[in-house]
Amino acid sequence: MPLSYSSGTIAEHMACRQDAVAFDVSHLGTVRVSGEGARDVLQKTLTNDLSKIGPGRAQYTHLLDQADGSVLDDIIVWWIEGQVFDVMPNASNTARVRGALGGTDVTRDRAIIAVQGPNARLRLAETAKEAAGVGRFRVTPFEWSGYECVAAGTGYTGEDGVECSVPADAAPFFWDAVLATGVHPAGLGARDTLRLEAALPLHGHELGPGITPLQAGLGWVVSWTKPEGFQGREALEREREAGPTRRLAGLATEGRQPPRTGATVLLGGERAGEVSSGNFSPVLGHGIALAFLPPDVPPGTPAELELRGRMVPARVVPLPFVEKKG
């Protein structure tokens, strides 16, 4: 996926908020876990509870470090049928997830085309009606031009949309067919600004070594009541009892200068944390950032960011920056 296409990142971003775009996210991983006991392996390893869903559903979940409860990867599980699951890790973590769950890496066998935006389903229906009809966090097989494919009502933009898994040799033709309906191609730049406006975490920034689900504000991903438990539960339980020492917060700045990852955040003139992700918000017209701050800092608190040697005024704001629609 390129950083942007000819229209540029801001145009692609706004097309997703106002119409429909397609991302080629085939670089993401897919691990097929199937056969007798597949559900049990996922259930005792990952944080969320599969008993809340069933075949034909998708679920967001985490794989934790056994020692400290930090997030080794955040994952979408597509429950295809019975004992067949497609586990979707971040690209760089595919081998790690396979090591924890077993299964087969089928990443090279398929492409993932994510069609996102308020008109995504309307436009996708022109070329793949069954895929366009998949429900939010639902999974359905569909046939396209003789190819067996799978669609999920998932995405990473804050808008409604569908992610389509198609055989690799069909991918160029499917991509062209989707764009022919008026869907705009979008690149990595827009994908990042969109997910940031929606306050969706990026592994390596808001999730990763030393960062737990509780610190990232994602405690809802953790099922404390399932009898199977999950990898890293004891460590995370200790943090829950003591209370996290930091939590993910939103910051807004004035003007178009984008806050950058690693920028120091000051509260009351004292260093309080650093930016985990920052950029210019095309929808809001000013800079926004995610940062780990002390857990008791309320929205409205004034702050400063150290950007390129100067102090930029900011304020703590509620998340998400732009209300999620999908």
C-alpha positions as MATLAB code, in Angstrom:
seq = 'MPLSYSSGTIAEHMACRQDAVAFDVSHLGTVRVSGEGARDVLQKTLTNDLSKIGPGRAQYTHLLDQADGSVLDDIIVWWIEGQVFDVMPNASNTARVRGALGGTDVTRDRAIIAVQGPNARLRLAETAKEAAGVGRFRVTPFEWSGYECVAAGTGYTGEDGVECSVPADAAPFFWDAVLATGVHPAGLGARDTLRLEAALPLHGHELGPGITPLQAGLGWVVSWTKPEGFQGREALEREREAGPTRRLAGLATEGRQPPRTGATVLLGGERAGEVSSGNFSPVLGHGIALAFLPPDVPPGTPAELELRGRMVPARVVPLPFVEKKG';
ca = [
       0.000    0.000    0.000;
       1.524    3.369   -0.999;
       1.626    6.364    1.307;
      -0.950    7.984   -0.963;
      -2.289    7.897   -4.505;
      -2.385   10.841   -6.906;
      -5.145   12.682   -5.039;
      -3.066   12.911   -1.831;
      -3.643   11.964    1.789;
      -6.087   14.704    2.782;
      -8.330   14.112   -0.243;
      -8.295   10.358    0.435;
      -9.086   10.965    4.093;
     -12.072   13.179    3.283;
     -13.295   10.725    0.645;
     -13.508    8.085    3.380;
     -15.403   10.406    5.720;
     -17.798   11.567    2.990;
     -18.015    8.777    0.384;
     -16.035    5.516    0.087;
     -12.413    4.426   -0.262;
     -10.569    1.145   -0.712;
      -7.363    0.156    1.066;
      -5.228   -2.762   -0.074;
      -4.230   -4.132    3.339;
      -2.952   -7.457    2.060;
       0.236   -6.940    4.065;
      -1.715   -7.805    7.221;
      -1.482  -11.398    8.363;
      -3.946  -14.271    8.298;
      -3.415  -17.397   10.392;
      -5.953  -20.161    9.760;
      -6.611  -22.088   12.988;
      -8.853  -25.070   12.383;
      -9.612  -28.612   13.390;
     -10.645  -30.253   16.629;
      -9.867  -28.052   19.620;
      -9.276  -24.860   17.577;
     -11.806  -22.854   19.575;
     -10.350  -24.055   22.881;
      -6.848  -22.915   21.884;
      -8.060  -19.413   21.047;
     -10.283  -19.250   24.103;
      -7.542  -20.078   26.604;
      -4.896  -17.889   24.953;
      -6.567  -14.630   23.857;
      -8.173  -12.071   26.172;
     -11.708  -11.798   24.789;
     -14.431  -14.400   25.218;
     -15.510  -16.360   22.155;
     -18.610  -17.553   24.009;
     -19.992  -14.035   23.421;
     -20.116  -14.735   19.688;
     -20.407  -17.739   17.356;
     -19.701  -18.854   13.792;
     -20.212  -16.075   11.288;
     -19.018  -13.387   13.715;
     -15.809  -11.400   14.227;
     -14.195  -10.329   17.493;
     -11.440   -7.921   18.520;
      -9.022   -9.415   21.041;
      -5.463   -9.283   22.414;
      -2.521  -11.627   22.810;
      -0.665  -10.682   25.994;
       2.845  -11.162   27.282;
       2.813  -13.777   30.011;
       5.280  -11.850   32.185;
       3.856   -8.322   32.320;
       0.458   -8.433   30.604;
       1.506   -6.047   27.842;
       0.000   -6.435   24.389;
       2.052   -8.646   22.079;
      -0.548   -8.070   19.380;
      -4.090   -6.874   18.855;
      -6.086   -9.172   16.626;
      -9.376   -9.571   14.811;
     -10.706  -13.139   14.829;
     -13.019  -14.113   11.964;
     -15.020  -17.158   13.052;
     -15.652  -18.690    9.640;
     -17.559  -21.814   10.707;
     -17.474  -24.614   13.290;
     -13.839  -25.112   14.198;
     -12.445  -22.803   11.485;
     -11.015  -19.407   12.426;
      -9.069  -16.814   10.486;
      -6.930  -14.936   12.999;
      -5.848  -11.534   11.649;
      -2.680  -10.215   13.358;
      -0.576   -7.200   12.534;
       1.834   -8.058    9.734;
       5.042   -8.042   11.782;
       3.469  -10.239   14.454;
       2.143  -13.043   12.271;
       4.869  -15.522   13.256;
       4.456  -14.648   16.947;
       0.694  -15.200   16.825;
       1.121  -18.469   14.973;
       3.619  -19.559   17.618;
       1.041  -18.923   20.336;
      -1.970  -20.435   18.575;
      -0.604  -22.870   16.014;
      -2.403  -22.943   12.696;
      -1.244  -22.177    9.178;
       0.001  -18.884    7.792;
      -2.179  -18.326    4.708;
      -1.254  -14.663    4.218;
       0.227  -15.225    0.752;
      -2.852  -17.082   -0.447;
      -5.261  -14.141   -0.180;
      -5.564  -10.379   -0.446;
      -7.543   -8.127    1.909;
      -9.372   -5.182    0.368;
     -10.981   -2.851    2.908;
     -13.832   -0.729    1.527;
     -14.666    1.997    4.034;
     -16.901    5.060    4.275;
     -20.579    6.055    4.494;
     -21.190    4.928    0.905;
     -18.954    1.844    1.089;
     -21.742   -0.722    1.121;
     -23.761    1.075   -1.547;
     -20.828    1.097   -3.953;
     -19.542   -2.372   -3.064;
     -23.010   -3.795   -3.764;
     -22.519   -2.964   -7.446;
     -19.775   -5.571   -7.710;
     -20.284   -7.879   -4.679;
     -23.817   -7.565   -3.306;
     -23.517  -10.372   -0.762;
     -20.303   -8.931    0.652;
     -21.887   -5.486    0.929;
     -24.705   -6.921    3.026;
     -22.528   -8.399    5.773;
     -23.459   -7.047    9.220;
     -21.228   -5.128   11.576;
     -18.672   -7.569   13.024;
     -20.309  -10.359   11.043;
     -18.511  -12.709    8.649;
     -19.964  -14.204    5.479;
     -18.635  -16.202    2.533;
     -19.408  -14.843   -0.935;
     -18.614  -15.773   -4.502;
     -17.118  -13.287   -6.939;
     -16.428  -14.175  -10.575;
     -16.169  -17.844   -9.649;
     -13.803  -17.219   -6.712;
     -14.644  -18.200   -3.124;
     -14.179  -15.147   -0.884;
     -15.018  -14.010    2.650;
     -16.319  -10.623    3.828;
     -16.316   -9.169    7.341;
     -18.046   -6.029    8.597;
     -14.869   -4.694   10.127;
     -12.431   -1.851    9.475;
      -9.968    0.634   10.912;
     -11.289    4.089   10.043;
     -14.199    4.857   12.361;
     -16.558    4.599    9.396;
     -18.810    1.742    8.357;
     -17.301   -0.677    5.881;
     -16.381   -4.160    4.768;
     -13.101   -6.045    4.562;
     -12.974   -8.592    1.744;
     -10.621  -11.560    1.722;
     -10.187  -12.719   -1.877;
      -7.821  -15.284   -3.413;
      -4.508  -13.695   -4.328;
      -4.842  -14.359   -8.054;
      -8.247  -12.624   -8.103;
      -7.097   -9.564   -6.158;
      -6.092   -7.247   -9.053;
      -9.399   -7.863  -10.807;
     -11.443   -7.404   -7.619;
      -9.572   -4.171   -6.843;
     -10.277   -2.793  -10.311;
     -13.947   -3.797  -10.090;
     -14.345   -2.017   -6.749;
     -12.694    1.176   -8.031;
     -14.873    1.073  -11.150;
     -17.919    1.708   -8.925;
     -16.527    5.112   -7.914;
     -14.662    4.026   -4.788;
     -11.480    6.073   -4.285;
      -8.135    4.312   -3.687;
      -6.509    5.330   -0.395;
      -3.046    4.807    1.027;
      -1.200    4.432    4.296;
      -1.244    8.156    5.103;
      -5.035    8.363    5.108;
      -5.325    5.072    6.947;
      -3.251    6.556    9.770;
      -5.050    9.905   10.001;
      -8.442    8.192    9.881;
      -7.651    5.733   12.668;
      -6.118    8.537   14.741;
      -9.246   10.702   14.494;
     -11.219    7.658   15.649;
      -8.661    7.030   18.469;
      -8.025    3.494   17.240;
      -4.726    2.104   18.569;
      -1.744    1.272   16.385;
       0.546   -1.531   17.505;
       3.988   -0.120   18.232;
       2.432    3.167   19.356;
      -0.616    2.746   21.622;
      -0.069   -0.988   22.073;
       3.111   -3.025   22.392;
       5.900   -3.859   24.860;
       5.168   -2.378   28.270;
       1.646   -1.232   27.280;
      -1.287   -3.166   28.725;
      -4.944   -3.124   27.627;
      -5.812   -1.255   30.836;
      -3.319    1.518   30.103;
      -4.633    1.796   26.535;
      -8.245    2.152   27.697;
      -9.173   -1.220   26.211;
     -10.233   -3.094   29.314;
     -13.430   -4.116   27.511;
     -11.307   -6.476   25.383;
     -10.460   -8.507   28.497;
     -12.853  -11.153   29.835;
     -12.128  -11.711   33.516;
     -14.955  -14.223   33.939;
     -14.280  -16.885   31.298;
     -13.159  -20.066   33.068;
     -10.392  -20.775   30.553;
      -8.531  -17.605   31.509;
      -5.996  -16.209   29.032;
      -2.275  -15.830   28.579;
      -0.928  -13.045   30.804;
      -3.948  -12.953   33.114;
      -2.028  -13.065   36.392;
       0.171  -10.116   35.427;
      -2.787   -8.082   34.208;
      -4.736   -8.941   37.347;
      -1.953   -7.436   39.445;
      -2.161   -4.197   37.487;
      -5.938   -4.114   37.775;
      -5.719   -4.452   41.548;
      -3.047   -1.766   41.897;
      -4.535    0.516   39.234;
      -2.687    1.565   36.072;
      -0.143    4.339   36.577;
      -0.949    5.870   33.190;
      -3.791    5.907   30.682;
      -4.166    6.856   27.063;
      -5.531   10.378   26.595;
      -6.321   12.723   23.741;
      -4.680   16.086   23.108;
      -5.686   18.879   20.743;
      -3.438   21.702   19.565;
      -4.188   24.944   17.773;
      -3.128   25.418   14.161;
      -2.096   22.974   11.485;
       1.285   21.898   12.870;
       1.027   18.164   13.514;
       2.162   16.787   16.866;
       4.705   14.031   16.358;
       5.350   10.680   18.002;
       7.739   11.038   20.918;
       7.003   14.704   21.627;
       7.149   15.519   25.339;
       3.856   16.415   27.047;
       3.983   18.868   29.954;
       1.244   19.443   32.526;
       1.719   22.398   34.826;
       5.215   22.827   33.436;
       6.260   19.298   34.434;
       6.909   16.389   32.108;
       3.864   14.085   32.264;
       4.295   11.789   29.268;
       4.930   11.713   25.554;
       2.933   11.547   22.371;
       2.343    8.002   21.105;
       0.728    9.156   17.824;
       0.068   12.608   16.433;
      -0.961   14.258   13.181;
      -3.073   16.949   11.563;
      -6.799   16.186   11.616;
      -8.344   16.927    8.198;
     -11.852   16.917    9.686;
     -11.113   19.154   12.684;
      -8.531   21.365   10.984;
      -5.949   21.252   13.778;
      -3.400   18.971   15.370;
      -4.414   15.954   17.465;
      -2.406   13.458   19.456;
      -2.667   10.392   21.650;
      -0.442   10.258   24.720;
      -0.026    8.225   27.900;
      -0.672   10.555   30.851;
      -1.357   10.131   34.581;
      -4.713    8.363   35.001;
      -6.524   11.191   36.802;
      -6.053   13.996   34.238;
      -9.532   15.218   33.187;
     -10.583   16.601   29.785;
     -10.064   20.340   29.563;
      -6.723   20.255   31.362;
      -4.241   22.650   29.684;
      -1.007   21.121   28.462;
       2.035   21.899   26.353;
       3.847   19.875   23.710;
       7.529   20.319   22.975;
       7.678   20.403   19.165;
      10.905   21.166   17.352;
      12.351   23.086   20.235;
       9.325   25.224   21.033;
       6.377   24.829   23.340;
       2.966   24.473   21.684;
      -0.203   24.982   23.761;
      -2.575   22.008   23.925;
      -5.487   20.731   25.959;
      -6.669   17.300   27.057;
      -9.824   16.304   25.151;
     -12.235   13.349   25.229;
     -11.778   10.424   22.837;
     -12.478    9.768   20.055;
     -11.540   13.032   18.382;
     -14.098   12.371   15.635;
     -17.099   10.263   16.587;
     -16.972    6.725   15.243;
     -19.688    5.817   12.748;
     -18.792    2.215   12.059;
];
